[in-house]
């Protein structure tokens, strides 16, 4: 699939076809890493790992447990 390189301010930009945007869950404002490998430009979507998200949990932003009532089935708490 081909796309066109276009001027964007002082830089150049490319459009990512919608088929790839959907496949890689890219949206307007998504961050990607761009690198060069063997003479090719490689674009890698940033994926935030669960571990990275959990590092942002602190005592200050951790919410209290929410009571939802008695068990209805074989739940164990």
TAJO-V202158 format. One line per field, one symbol per residue. phi: phi as a letter, one per 20 degrees, with the letter a starting at -180 (. if undefined). burial: + if it has 24 or more other ideal C-beta (glycine too) atoms within 12 Angstrom, else -. Layout:
phi = ???
burial = ???
This chain:
phi = .dcdecfcmeddcceeggffgffdlecgnfecedbdclmdedddffdefgfffffeecffdeefgdfdoffdcdfcd
burial = -----------------------------------------------------------------------------
